[in-house]
Amino acid sequence: GAVVSQHPSRVICKSGTSVKIECRSLDFQATTMFWYRQFPKQSLMLMATSNEGSKATYEQGVEKDKFLINHASLTLSTLTVTSAHPEDSSFYICSALGLAGIHNEQFFGPGTRLTVL
Amino acid sequence: AQKITQTQPGMFVQEKEAVTLDCTYDTSDPSYGLFWYKQPSSGEMIFLIYQGSYDQQNATEGRYSLNFQKARKSANLVISASQLGDSAMYFCAMREPQDRDNYGQNFVFGPGTRLSVLP
């Protein structure tokens, strides 16, 4: 199946700093990628939909200025958590929409665990 | 209202036995897709099985099968011959058709069921 990578897999940062997370589709082009957030023992919550060459679509309640999304190429989307605070500590998962599959399956990255001290 | 309901927060099953994880969904659209994912403690989301709303037969993938009851709007996952490695969180998800105002897919996850396989 298709492969999606995320980098870094784990990051610890100080409060007030910005953190960039990369999501790459390794063997296919993804015009659409999704960013999810998952708190411990909870389900995935969609934060935003990232479309190549256009502005991301954010879900209700997600601060656009805090979670900057850039989808500059067909294989790369980045999520930047600006001025991170402890409450931003979470597991962030990206996925890429694969058009080659028979049912437009989402291919998930391995996730990035962010800890803000 | 919740679009995906998984009523079992936690389940236990003896190794080598079968287990059914429940999932009910809510949609008014006739065209939709249903997915099951496994999330082990490492965090990665592993795709298990897919069922399209128009599929005539229940989906099967190895030890996984989907008991699709369209009239009841349920899509239960059946794992046969459970293995210790099956211990994980399991999420049911639904994809509805693309909203005309948005370019993204409408994809919703259920709250998940934690399965523990006992030796």
gemmi code that builds the backbone of each chain (N, CA, C; Angstrom):
import gemmi

chains = {
    "A": [
        ("GLY", (0.811, -1.204, 0.000), (0.000, 0.000, 0.000), (0.844, 1.253, 0.000)),
        ("ALA", (0.180, 2.380, -0.170), (0.877, 3.654, -0.217), (1.498, 3.981, 1.128)),
        ("VAL", (2.587, 4.753, 1.076), (3.327, 5.078, 2.293), (3.299, 6.578, 2.529)),
        ("VAL", (3.012, 6.935, 3.762), (3.039, 8.334, 4.186), (3.990, 8.431, 5.377)),
        ("SER", (4.881, 9.377, 5.308), (5.828, 9.549, 6.406), (5.555, 10.848, 7.140)),
        ("GLN", (5.942, 10.892, 8.392), (5.853, 12.107, 9.188), (7.172, 12.334, 9.889)),
        ("HIS", (7.529, 13.601, 9.982), (8.770, 13.938, 10.660), (8.606, 15.247, 11.418)),
        ("PRO", (9.011, 15.332, 12.667), (9.623, 14.239, 13.435), (8.563, 13.303, 14.019)),
        ("SER", (8.989, 12.195, 14.548), (8.047, 11.272, 15.179), (7.741, 11.708, 16.605)),
        ("ARG", (8.698, 12.417, 17.173), (8.531, 12.866, 18.553), (9.280, 14.184, 18.725)),
        ("VAL", (8.637, 15.141, 19.374), (9.310, 16.418, 19.604), (8.910, 16.967, 20.965)),
        ("ILE", (9.912, 17.481, 21.646), (9.707, 18.146, 22.937), (10.209, 19.567, 22.775)),
        ("CYS", (9.389, 20.524, 23.145), (9.808, 21.911, 22.974), (9.386, 22.739, 24.181)),
        ("LYS", (9.960, 23.906, 24.271), (9.609, 24.821, 25.354), (8.392, 25.638, 24.966)),
        ("SER", (7.656, 26.044, 25.941), (6.487, 26.881, 25.710), (6.887, 28.169, 25.004)),
        ("GLY", (6.129, 28.544, 24.000), (6.400, 29.764, 23.262), (7.147, 29.559, 21.960)),
        ("THR", (7.693, 28.389, 21.771), (8.410, 28.115, 20.523), (7.452, 27.557, 19.483)),
        ("SER", (7.915, 27.549, 18.234), (7.116, 27.007, 17.136), (7.688, 25.673, 16.695)),
        ("VAL", (6.824, 24.808, 16.307), (7.227, 23.465, 15.886), (6.623, 23.151, 14.521)),
        ("LYS", (7.446, 22.651, 13.625), (6.965, 22.284, 12.293), (6.956, 20.772, 12.153)),
        ("ILE", (5.844, 20.246, 11.664), (5.702, 18.810, 11.421), (5.483, 18.605, 9.925)),
        ("GLU", (6.246, 17.694, 9.353), (6.136, 17.425, 7.919), (5.384, 16.123, 7.663)),
        ("CYS", (4.614, 16.147, 6.612), (3.876, 14.961, 6.184), (4.154, 14.763, 4.695)),
        ("ARG", (4.703, 13.612, 4.361), (5.075, 13.336, 2.970), (4.418, 12.064, 2.459)),
        ("SER", (3.895, 12.144, 1.252), (3.449, 10.924, 0.573), (4.640, 10.450, -0.261)),
        ("LEU", (5.085, 9.243, 0.021), (6.362, 8.795, -0.535), (6.255, 8.199, -1.933)),
        ("ASP", (5.160, 7.587, -2.263), (5.104, 6.907, -3.554), (3.858, 7.246, -4.353)),
        ("PHE", (3.230, 8.356, -3.989), (2.102, 8.803, -4.798), (1.899, 10.288, -4.562)),
        ("GLN", (1.177, 10.910, -5.469), (0.903, 12.331, -5.336), (-0.429, 12.523, -4.620)),
        ("ALA", (-0.419, 13.388, -3.661), (-1.613, 13.599, -2.853), (-2.038, 15.062, -2.938)),
        ("THR", (-3.091, 15.322, -3.677), (-3.574, 16.696, -3.757), (-4.260, 17.111, -2.461)),
        ("THR", (-4.695, 16.134, -1.706), (-5.388, 16.431, -0.453), (-4.756, 15.659, 0.696)),
        ("MET", (-4.430, 16.359, 1.737), (-3.926, 15.744, 2.959), (-4.758, 16.269, 4.118)),
        ("PHE", (-4.802, 15.487, 5.169), (-5.576, 15.845, 6.350), (-4.676, 15.858, 7.576)),
        ("TRP", (-4.980, 16.758, 8.489), (-4.269, 16.794, 9.762), (-5.261, 16.510, 10.889)),
        ("TYR", (-4.891, 15.537, 11.702), (-5.714, 15.150, 12.834), (-4.937, 15.387, 14.128)),
        ("ARG", (-5.716, 15.498, 15.184), (-5.145, 15.625, 16.509), (-5.810, 14.575, 17.382)),
        ("GLN", (-5.011, 13.939, 18.211), (-5.562, 12.896, 19.069), (-5.028, 13.061, 20.476)),
        ("PHE", (-5.939, 13.299, 21.417), (-5.578, 13.352, 22.821), (-5.602, 11.932, 23.384)),
        ("PRO", (-4.893, 11.713, 24.503), (-4.828, 10.357, 25.072), (-6.206, 9.754, 25.287)),
        ("LYS", (-6.331, 8.526, 24.875), (-7.555, 7.736, 25.053), (-8.762, 8.347, 24.344)),
        ("GLN", (-8.507, 9.171, 23.360), (-9.612, 9.728, 22.587), (-9.450, 9.403, 21.113)),
        ("SER", (-10.458, 9.735, 20.369), (-10.439, 9.452, 18.939), (-9.707, 10.554, 18.181)),
        ("LEU", (-9.567, 10.349, 16.894), (-8.935, 11.360, 16.052), (-9.931, 12.470, 15.750)),
        ("MET", (-9.450, 13.682, 15.853), (-10.274, 14.837, 15.531), (-9.642, 15.565, 14.352)),
        ("LEU", (-10.410, 15.729, 13.297), (-9.894, 16.417, 12.123), (-9.665, 17.883, 12.447)),
        ("MET", (-8.449, 18.355, 12.164), (-8.138, 19.760, 12.386), (-8.361, 20.572, 11.117)),
        ("ALA", (-7.828, 20.025, 10.029), (-7.882, 20.791, 8.791), (-7.640, 19.888, 7.601)),
        ("THR", (-8.120, 20.355, 6.469), (-7.891, 19.695, 5.198), (-6.926, 20.556, 4.398)),
        ("SER", (-5.881, 19.937, 3.937), (-4.829, 20.653, 3.226), (-4.893, 20.301, 1.753)),
        ("ASN", (-5.070, 21.313, 0.927), (-5.142, 21.092, -0.515), (-3.956, 21.745, -1.196)),
        ("GLU", (-3.313, 21.017, -2.063), (-2.126, 21.515, -2.743), (-2.455, 22.762, -3.543)),
        ("GLY", (-1.684, 23.800, -3.292), (-1.826, 25.030, -4.052), (-2.924, 25.955, -3.594)),
        ("SER", (-3.605, 25.614, -2.524), (-4.657, 26.506, -2.036), (-4.645, 26.534, -0.506)),
        ("LYS", (-5.441, 27.411, 0.033), (-5.479, 27.534, 1.487), (-6.148, 26.323, 2.115)),
        ("ALA", (-5.680, 26.004, 3.308), (-6.267, 24.875, 4.026), (-7.662, 25.233, 4.527)),
        ("THR", (-8.461, 24.233, 4.663), (-9.800, 24.390, 5.236), (-9.765, 23.891, 6.671)),
        ("TYR", (-10.052, 24.777, 7.613), (-9.948, 24.428, 9.022), (-11.318, 24.037, 9.578)),
        ("GLU", (-11.293, 23.102, 10.499), (-12.521, 22.711, 11.176), (-12.885, 23.760, 12.227)),
        ("GLN", (-14.125, 23.750, 12.585), (-14.604, 24.721, 13.570), (-13.836, 24.557, 14.882)),
        ("GLY", (-13.414, 25.678, 15.435), (-12.714, 25.652, 16.707), (-11.207, 25.537, 16.589)),
        ("VAL", (-10.691, 25.340, 15.395), (-9.246, 25.238, 15.200), (-8.713, 26.592, 14.766)),
        ("GLU", (-7.745, 27.116, 15.507), (-7.210, 28.441, 15.221), (-6.276, 28.412, 14.020)),
        ("LYS", (-6.646, 29.133, 12.985), (-5.848, 29.151, 11.766), (-4.472, 29.756, 12.004)),
        ("ASP", (-4.426, 30.780, 12.851), (-3.150, 31.465, 13.067), (-2.214, 30.676, 13.967)),
        ("LYS", (-2.771, 29.738, 14.684), (-1.943, 28.946, 15.585), (-1.424, 27.690, 14.879)),
        ("PHE", (-2.256, 27.117, 14.063), (-1.881, 25.898, 13.350), (-1.787, 26.229, 11.851)),
        ("LEU", (-0.578, 26.576, 11.443), (-0.362, 26.984, 10.060), (-0.107, 25.762, 9.195)),
        ("ILE", (-0.845, 25.670, 8.112), (-0.714, 24.536, 7.211), (-0.288, 25.024, 5.844)),
        ("ASN", (0.713, 24.365, 5.307), (1.230, 24.687, 3.985), (1.321, 23.407, 3.175)),
        ("HIS", (0.707, 23.417, 2.017), (0.731, 22.234, 1.130), (1.346, 22.685, -0.189)),
        ("ALA", (2.667, 22.843, -0.145), (3.356, 23.488, -1.256), (3.575, 22.584, -2.454)),
        ("SER", (3.548, 21.284, -2.238), (3.768, 20.372, -3.366), (2.808, 19.198, -3.247)),
        ("LEU", (2.799, 18.367, -4.270), (1.865, 17.238, -4.291), (2.276, 16.117, -3.346)),
        ("THR", (3.442, 16.250, -2.720), (3.892, 15.196, -1.821), (4.211, 15.698, -0.423)),
        ("LEU", (4.005, 16.959, -0.157), (4.404, 17.491, 1.138), (3.393, 18.487, 1.686)),
        ("SER", (2.988, 18.241, 2.921), (2.187, 19.203, 3.667), (2.873, 19.408, 5.015)),
        ("THR", (2.874, 20.641, 5.490), (3.484, 20.907, 6.790), (2.476, 21.559, 7.723)),
        ("LEU", (2.582, 21.188, 8.978), (1.775, 21.793, 10.038), (2.736, 22.472, 10.996)),
        ("THR", (2.566, 23.763, 11.188), (3.398, 24.498, 12.136), (2.544, 24.923, 13.314)),
        ("VAL", (2.933, 24.463, 14.489), (2.264, 24.890, 15.712), (3.024, 26.105, 16.214)),
        ("THR", (2.405, 27.262, 16.115), (3.092, 28.496, 16.480), (2.875, 28.813, 17.952)),
        ("SER", (3.920, 29.342, 18.575), (3.859, 29.714, 19.984), (3.181, 28.613, 20.806)),
        ("ALA", (3.797, 27.460, 20.760), (3.185, 26.288, 21.394), (3.082, 26.452, 22.906)),
        ("HIS", (2.015, 25.915, 23.458), (1.791, 25.906, 24.892), (1.503, 24.488, 25.352)),
        ("PRO", (1.625, 24.227, 26.638), (1.411, 22.854, 27.125), (0.103, 22.220, 26.670)),
        ("GLU", (-0.932, 23.024, 26.509), (-2.219, 22.453, 26.081), (-2.201, 21.995, 24.625)),
        ("ASP", (-1.140, 22.361, 23.900), (-1.000, 21.886, 22.513), (-0.351, 20.516, 22.460)),
        ("SER", (0.119, 20.040, 23.596), (0.722, 18.702, 23.642), (-0.314, 17.679, 23.216)),
        ("SER", (0.040, 16.891, 22.228), (-0.926, 15.946, 21.669), (-0.214, 15.050, 20.659)),
        ("PHE", (-0.962, 14.145, 20.097), (-0.476, 13.279, 19.020), (-1.084, 13.811, 17.726)),
        ("TYR", (-0.231, 14.206, 16.806), (-0.705, 14.773, 15.547), (-0.480, 13.751, 14.431)),
        ("ILE", (-1.534, 13.472, 13.703), (-1.461, 12.474, 12.633), (-1.899, 13.116, 11.325)),
        ("CYS", (-1.131, 12.869, 10.288), (-1.543, 13.331, 8.971), (-1.985, 12.135, 8.138)),
        ("SER", (-2.747, 12.415, 7.138), (-3.109, 11.380, 6.184), (-3.162, 11.989, 4.797)),
        ("ALA", (-2.963, 11.145, 3.822), (-3.019, 11.589, 2.436), (-4.095, 10.809, 1.721)),
        ("LEU", (-4.827, 11.519, 0.902), (-5.921, 10.887, 0.173), (-5.375, 10.249, -1.083)),
        ("GLY", (-5.540, 8.947, -1.182), (-5.025, 8.230, -2.333), (-6.104, 8.034, -3.368)),
        ("LEU", (-5.855, 8.467, -4.573), (-6.852, 8.322, -5.627), (-6.696, 7.022, -6.373)),
        ("ALA", (-5.585, 6.347, -6.151), (-5.339, 5.117, -6.890), (-6.130, 3.952, -6.328)),
        ("GLY", (-6.533, 4.060, -5.099), (-7.268, 2.965, -4.488), (-8.678, 2.870, -5.019)),
        ("ILE", (-9.291, 1.764, -4.781), (-10.632, 1.564, -5.308), (-11.671, 2.321, -4.518)),
        ("HIS", (-11.315, 2.801, -3.368), (-12.290, 3.509, -2.568), (-11.720, 4.753, -1.928)),
        ("ASN", (-10.803, 5.426, -2.622), (-10.251, 6.698, -2.132), (-9.852, 6.616, -0.668)),
        ("GLU", (-9.060, 5.660, -0.352), (-8.652, 5.406, 1.022), (-7.690, 6.468, 1.499)),
        ("GLN", (-7.785, 6.753, 2.787), (-6.816, 7.631, 3.427), (-5.632, 6.787, 3.883)),
        ("PHE", (-4.432, 7.270, 3.609), (-3.225, 6.598, 4.058), (-2.611, 7.453, 5.166)),
        ("PHE", (-2.447, 6.868, 6.324), (-2.034, 7.628, 7.484), (-0.528, 7.596, 7.699)),
        ("GLY", (-0.013, 8.709, 8.180), (1.354, 8.749, 8.634), (1.452, 8.117, 10.006)),
        ("PRO", (2.671, 7.910, 10.485), (2.863, 7.251, 11.773), (2.589, 8.141, 12.973)),
        ("GLY", (2.384, 9.425, 12.745), (2.069, 10.331, 13.838), (3.284, 11.027, 14.424)),
        ("THR", (3.025, 12.163, 15.043), (4.056, 12.942, 15.731), (3.554, 13.259, 17.131)),
        ("ARG", (4.345, 12.857, 18.103), (3.955, 13.147, 19.486), (4.639, 14.433, 19.925)),
        ("LEU", (3.836, 15.449, 20.185), (4.355, 16.751, 20.597), (4.157, 16.933, 22.095)),
        ("THR", (5.241, 17.269, 22.760), (5.182, 17.595, 24.187), (5.734, 18.997, 24.373)),
        ("VAL", (4.905, 19.858, 24.927), (5.314, 21.240, 25.168), (5.512, 21.419, 26.668)),
        ("LEU", (6.719, 21.806, 27.036), (7.042, 21.928, 28.468), (6.676, 23.309, 28.990)),
    ],
    "B": [
        ("ALA", (-25.148, 15.533, 16.777), (-25.336, 14.101, 17.020), (-24.123, 13.330, 16.505)),
        ("GLN", (-23.793, 12.257, 17.227), (-22.663, 11.422, 16.837), (-22.974, 10.722, 15.533)),
        ("LYS", (-22.046, 10.787, 14.614), (-22.267, 10.090, 13.345), (-21.830, 8.647, 13.426)),
        ("ILE", (-20.838, 8.400, 14.249), (-20.337, 7.041, 14.444), (-20.394, 6.712, 15.929)),
        ("THR", (-21.004, 5.606, 16.256), (-21.110, 5.179, 17.646), (-20.443, 3.832, 17.826)),
        ("GLN", (-19.561, 3.773, 18.790), (-18.967, 2.498, 19.187), (-19.265, 2.359, 20.671)),
        ("THR", (-20.176, 1.483, 20.998), (-20.712, 1.425, 22.355), (-19.814, 0.698, 23.342)),
        ("GLN", (-18.803, 0.029, 22.840), (-17.929, -0.754, 23.720), (-16.608, -0.018, 23.919)),
        ("PRO", (-16.423, 0.675, 25.018), (-15.141, 1.350, 25.236), (-13.986, 0.360, 25.376)),
        ("GLY", (-14.299, -0.807, 25.940), (-13.267, -1.818, 26.111), (-13.846, -3.210, 25.958)),
        ("MET", (-13.033, -4.090, 25.373), (-13.467, -5.483, 25.192), (-12.306, -6.411, 25.527)),
        ("PHE", (-12.661, -7.571, 26.066), (-11.666, -8.598, 26.332), (-12.047, -9.846, 25.549)),
        ("VAL", (-11.041, -10.526, 25.045), (-11.311, -11.777, 24.330), (-10.158, -12.739, 24.613)),
        ("GLN", (-10.502, -13.990, 24.687), (-9.479, -15.009, 24.903), (-8.768, -15.273, 23.579)),
        ("GLU", (-7.484, -15.493, 23.668), (-6.713, -15.821, 22.464), (-7.360, -16.991, 21.734)),
        ("LYS", (-7.368, -16.880, 20.401), (-7.899, -17.891, 19.480), (-9.424, -17.853, 19.349)),
        ("GLU", (-10.083, -17.046, 20.155), (-11.527, -16.925, 20.001), (-11.870, -15.762, 19.070)),
        ("ALA", (-13.109, -15.735, 18.617), (-13.573, -14.648, 17.762), (-14.170, -13.535, 18.621)),
        ("VAL", (-14.128, -12.323, 18.086), (-14.692, -11.177, 18.813), (-15.362, -10.242, 17.818)),
        ("THR", (-16.448, -9.632, 18.254), (-17.179, -8.670, 17.419), (-17.131, -7.301, 18.064)),
        ("LEU", (-16.681, -6.334, 17.299), (-16.646, -4.951, 17.759), (-17.759, -4.195, 17.060)),
        ("ASP", (-18.589, -3.532, 17.859), (-19.785, -2.898, 17.316), (-19.519, -1.505, 16.742)),
        ("CYS", (-20.264, -1.188, 15.719), (-20.212, 0.146, 15.128), (-21.559, 0.451, 14.498)),
        ("THR", (-22.164, 1.542, 14.891), (-23.365, 2.017, 14.210), (-23.083, 3.418, 13.697)),
        ("TYR", (-23.770, 3.775, 12.631), (-23.489, 5.052, 11.994), (-24.778, 5.757, 11.639)),
        ("ASP", (-24.642, 7.014, 11.352), (-25.819, 7.825, 11.038), (-25.518, 8.671, 9.817)),
        ("THR", (-26.255, 8.456, 8.772), (-26.128, 9.272, 7.576), (-27.421, 9.228, 6.803)),
        ("SER", (-27.714, 10.299, 6.108), (-28.903, 10.327, 5.269), (-28.536, 10.172, 3.801)),
        ("ASP", (-27.244, 10.079, 3.543), (-26.803, 9.952, 2.169), (-26.760, 8.479, 1.775)),
        ("PRO", (-27.233, 8.137, 0.586), (-27.223, 6.724, 0.189), (-25.840, 6.197, -0.182)),
        ("SER", (-24.911, 7.116, -0.442), (-23.571, 6.710, -0.862), (-22.564, 7.056, 0.231)),
        ("TYR", (-21.950, 6.051, 0.780), (-20.973, 6.289, 1.834), (-20.047, 5.093, 1.920)),
        ("GLY", (-18.953, 5.282, 2.632), (-17.997, 4.197, 2.834), (-17.718, 4.030, 4.315)),
        ("LEU", (-17.500, 2.811, 4.710), (-17.230, 2.507, 6.114), (-15.858, 1.840, 6.228)),
        ("PHE", (-15.105, 2.258, 7.207), (-13.741, 1.775, 7.387), (-13.546, 1.297, 8.827)),
        ("TRP", (-12.637, 0.375, 8.969), (-12.139, 0.013, 10.299), (-10.621, 0.169, 10.296)),
        ("TYR", (-10.133, 0.794, 11.378), (-8.702, 0.969, 11.563), (-8.293, 0.395, 12.904)),
        ("LYS", (-7.052, -0.061, 12.946), (-6.447, -0.551, 14.184), (-5.339, 0.418, 14.575)),
        ("GLN", (-5.309, 0.792, 15.843), (-4.253, 1.671, 16.321), (-3.556, 1.022, 17.512)),
        ("PRO", (-2.406, 0.407, 17.277), (-1.662, -0.163, 18.404), (-1.047, 0.945, 19.248)),
        ("SER", (-0.368, 0.560, 20.299), (0.184, 1.552, 21.225), (1.212, 2.465, 20.559)),
        ("SER", (1.774, 2.038, 19.459), (2.749, 2.880, 18.738), (2.088, 4.107, 18.117)),
        ("GLY", (0.781, 4.059, 17.930), (0.060, 5.218, 17.423), (-0.305, 5.189, 15.957)),
        ("GLU", (0.351, 4.355, 15.173), (0.037, 4.354, 13.744), (-1.373, 3.831, 13.509)),
        ("MET", (-2.011, 4.369, 12.503), (-3.355, 3.933, 12.123), (-3.213, 2.903, 11.005)),
        ("ILE", (-3.693, 1.715, 11.254), (-3.565, 0.626, 10.290), (-4.934, 0.323, 9.701)),
        ("PHE", (-5.049, 0.468, 8.396), (-6.299, 0.181, 7.709), (-6.563, -1.319, 7.727)),
        ("LEU", (-7.786, -1.688, 8.086), (-8.130, -3.105, 8.164), (-9.076, -3.533, 7.048)),
        ("ILE", (-10.175, -2.790, 6.903), (-11.216, -3.284, 6.010), (-12.133, -2.141, 5.605)),
        ("TYR", (-12.730, -2.277, 4.434), (-13.614, -1.249, 3.898), (-14.907, -1.885, 3.388)),
        ("GLN", (-16.009, -1.150, 3.588), (-17.313, -1.582, 3.060), (-17.988, -0.397, 2.403)),
        ("GLY", (-18.326, -0.514, 1.154), (-19.065, 0.532, 0.475), (-20.554, 0.329, 0.662)),
        ("SER", (-21.297, 1.415, 0.663), (-22.726, 1.315, 0.946), (-23.475, 0.526, -0.119)),
        ("TYR", (-22.919, 0.465, -1.307), (-23.589, -0.269, -2.379), (-23.044, -1.678, -2.577)),
        ("ASP", (-22.059, -2.021, -1.771), (-21.494, -3.377, -1.901), (-22.540, -4.405, -1.491)),
        ("GLN", (-22.685, -5.409, -2.329), (-23.698, -6.429, -2.066), (-23.262, -7.429, -1.012)),
        ("GLN", (-21.969, -7.661, -0.958), (-21.466, -8.668, -0.022), (-20.700, -8.013, 1.116)),
        ("ASN", (-20.677, -8.702, 2.244), (-19.883, -8.229, 3.369), (-18.405, -8.330, 3.037)),
        ("ALA", (-17.660, -7.309, 3.427), (-16.228, -7.304, 3.140), (-15.496, -8.281, 4.049)),
        ("THR", (-14.455, -8.889, 3.488), (-13.592, -9.763, 4.284), (-12.147, -9.494, 3.889)),
        ("GLU", (-11.269, -9.551, 4.897), (-9.837, -9.393, 4.655), (-9.122, -10.283, 5.662)),
        ("GLY", (-8.782, -11.489, 5.219), (-8.091, -12.392, 6.123), (-8.946, -12.735, 7.331)),
        ("ARG", (-8.440, -12.448, 8.525), (-9.190, -12.753, 9.757), (-10.242, -11.713, 10.080)),
        ("TYR", (-10.304, -10.650, 9.282), (-11.269, -9.585, 9.528), (-12.453, -9.719, 8.577)),
        ("SER", (-13.616, -9.557, 9.113), (-14.810, -9.493, 8.279), (-15.726, -8.419, 8.846)),
        ("LEU", (-16.522, -7.875, 7.968), (-17.407, -6.789, 8.364), (-18.840, -7.285, 8.244)),
        ("ASN", (-19.569, -7.246, 9.319), (-20.973, -7.631, 9.330), (-21.796, -6.381, 9.054)),
        ("PHE", (-22.113, -6.183, 7.786), (-22.765, -4.959, 7.325), (-24.273, -5.180, 7.274)),
        ("GLN", (-24.984, -4.447, 8.115), (-26.446, -4.504, 8.121), (-26.951, -3.101, 7.816)),
        ("LYS", (-27.211, -2.892, 6.551), (-27.501, -1.539, 6.060), (-28.764, -0.964, 6.681)),
        ("ALA", (-29.798, -1.769, 6.788), (-31.068, -1.269, 7.330), (-30.912, -0.831, 8.786)),
        ("ARG", (-30.047, -1.516, 9.506), (-29.807, -1.171, 10.900), (-28.706, -0.129, 11.042)),
        ("LYS", (-28.069, 0.197, 9.943), (-26.935, 1.121, 9.936), (-25.859, 0.656, 10.916)),
        ("SER", (-25.497, -0.602, 10.763), (-24.423, -1.107, 11.601), (-23.362, -1.766, 10.733)),
        ("ALA", (-22.143, -1.686, 11.197), (-20.996, -2.234, 10.458), (-20.023, -2.808, 11.471)),
        ("ASN", (-20.387, -3.920, 12.025), (-19.576, -4.524, 13.077), (-18.371, -5.256, 12.504)),
        ("LEU", (-17.266, -5.142, 13.194), (-16.037, -5.818, 12.786), (-15.928, -7.140, 13.537)),
        ("VAL", (-15.690, -8.188, 12.806), (-15.491, -9.503, 13.413), (-14.040, -9.917, 13.193)),
        ("ILE", (-13.372, -10.211, 14.286), (-12.000, -10.717, 14.209), (-12.038, -12.181, 14.619)),
        ("SER", (-11.628, -13.025, 13.732), (-11.638, -14.460, 14.039), (-10.267, -14.882, 14.566)),
        ("ALA", (-10.256, -15.924, 15.369), (-8.997, -16.485, 15.878), (-8.071, -15.398, 16.407)),
        ("SER", (-8.526, -14.705, 17.446), (-7.778, -13.557, 17.990), (-6.353, -13.947, 18.362)),
        ("GLN", (-5.469, -12.996, 18.142), (-4.069, -13.174, 18.494), (-3.661, -12.084, 19.481)),
        ("LEU", (-2.606, -12.345, 20.233), (-2.155, -11.355, 21.213), (-1.844, -10.014, 20.546)),
        ("GLY", (-1.356, -10.079, 19.324), (-1.027, -8.860, 18.591), (-2.233, -8.057, 18.148)),
        ("ASP", (-3.418, -8.606, 18.356), (-4.630, -7.867, 18.011), (-4.995, -6.853, 19.089)),
        ("SER", (-4.348, -6.914, 20.222), (-4.637, -5.954, 21.303), (-4.290, -4.555, 20.826)),
        ("ALA", (-5.292, -3.685, 20.796), (-5.114, -2.336, 20.258), (-6.428, -1.585, 20.383)),
        ("MET", (-6.395, -0.316, 19.969), (-7.631, 0.453, 19.807), (-8.139, 0.205, 18.394)),
        ("TYR", (-9.449, 0.096, 18.275), (-10.067, -0.105, 16.973), (-11.069, 1.007, 16.724)),
        ("PHE", (-10.913, 1.645, 15.566), (-11.785, 2.763, 15.225), (-12.612, 2.429, 13.989)),
        ("CYS", (-13.887, 2.709, 14.097), (-14.788, 2.649, 12.960), (-14.875, 4.064, 12.388)),
        ("ALA", (-14.922, 4.177, 11.086), (-14.978, 5.503, 10.465), (-15.897, 5.467, 9.255)),
        ("MET", (-16.436, 6.625, 8.941), (-17.339, 6.727, 7.796), (-16.916, 7.882, 6.902)),
        ("ARG", (-16.975, 7.624, 5.618), (-16.711, 8.665, 4.632), (-18.014, 8.957, 3.902)),
        ("GLU", (-18.429, 10.207, 3.968), (-19.615, 10.637, 3.230), (-19.156, 11.367, 1.977)),
        ("PRO", (-20.047, 11.522, 1.037), (-19.628, 12.193, -0.194), (-19.108, 13.588, 0.071)),
        ("GLN", (-18.276, 14.023, -0.819), (-17.660, 15.335, -0.700), (-18.716, 16.420, -0.710)),
        ("ASP", (-18.594, 17.298, 0.267), (-19.497, 18.436, 0.316), (-19.159, 19.385, -0.828)),
        ("ARG", (-20.136, 19.931, -1.468), (-19.882, 20.772, -2.638), (-19.116, 22.034, -2.272)),
        ("ASP", (-19.256, 22.491, -1.024), (-18.571, 23.713, -0.627), (-17.154, 23.461, -0.139)),
        ("ASN", (-16.831, 22.226, 0.099), (-15.493, 21.912, 0.580), (-14.802, 20.998, -0.405)),
        ("TYR", (-13.495, 21.100, -0.429), (-12.749, 20.244, -1.323), (-12.290, 18.961, -0.654)),
        ("GLY", (-12.446, 18.878, 0.645), (-11.980, 17.702, 1.346), (-13.064, 16.659, 1.505)),
        ("GLN", (-12.652, 15.483, 1.845), (-13.585, 14.405, 2.117), (-14.185, 14.599, 3.505)),
        ("ASN", (-15.386, 14.155, 3.677), (-16.041, 14.200, 4.970), (-15.839, 12.851, 5.634)),
        ("PHE", (-14.912, 12.787, 6.537), (-14.461, 11.517, 7.093), (-14.508, 11.612, 8.608)),
        ("VAL", (-15.324, 10.752, 9.243), (-15.554, 10.857, 10.682), (-15.171, 9.568, 11.376)),
        ("PHE", (-14.486, 9.693, 12.494), (-14.098, 8.533, 13.286), (-15.031, 8.354, 14.479)),
        ("GLY", (-15.224, 7.122, 14.868), (-15.930, 6.823, 16.103), (-14.995, 6.965, 17.293)),
        ("PRO", (-15.504, 6.823, 18.497), (-14.695, 7.010, 19.704), (-13.700, 5.885, 19.969)),
        ("GLY", (-13.898, 4.753, 19.325), (-12.943, 3.669, 19.464), (-13.321, 2.641, 20.510)),
        ("THR", (-12.785, 1.440, 20.330), (-12.933, 0.345, 21.282), (-11.549, -0.225, 21.556)),
        ("ARG", (-11.225, -0.337, 22.822), (-9.923, -0.920, 23.172), (-10.091, -2.423, 23.354)),
        ("LEU", (-9.434, -3.172, 22.510), (-9.508, -4.638, 22.571), (-8.271, -5.182, 23.274)),
        ("SER", (-8.510, -6.033, 24.227), (-7.416, -6.711, 24.917), (-7.575, -8.210, 24.723)),
        ("VAL", (-6.554, -8.832, 24.177), (-6.580, -10.270, 23.941), (-5.818, -10.950, 25.076)),
        ("LEU", (-6.486, -11.861, 25.734), (-5.916, -12.526, 26.896), (-5.265, -13.850, 26.511)),
        ("PRO", (-4.105, -14.147, 27.061), (-3.432, -15.424, 26.712), (-4.109, -16.616, 27.372)),
    ],
}
model = gemmi.Model(1)
for chain_id, residues in chains.items():
    chain = gemmi.Chain(chain_id)
    for i, (resn, *xyz) in enumerate(residues, 1):
        res = gemmi.Residue()
        res.name, res.seqid = resn, gemmi.SeqId(i, " ")
        for name, pos in zip(("N", "CA", "C"), xyz):
            atom = gemmi.Atom()
            atom.name, atom.element = name, gemmi.Element(name[0])
            atom.pos, atom.b_iso = gemmi.Position(*pos), 0.0
            res.add_atom(atom)
        chain.add_residue(res)
    model.add_chain(chain)
structure = gemmi.Structure()
structure.add_model(model)
structure.setup_entities()
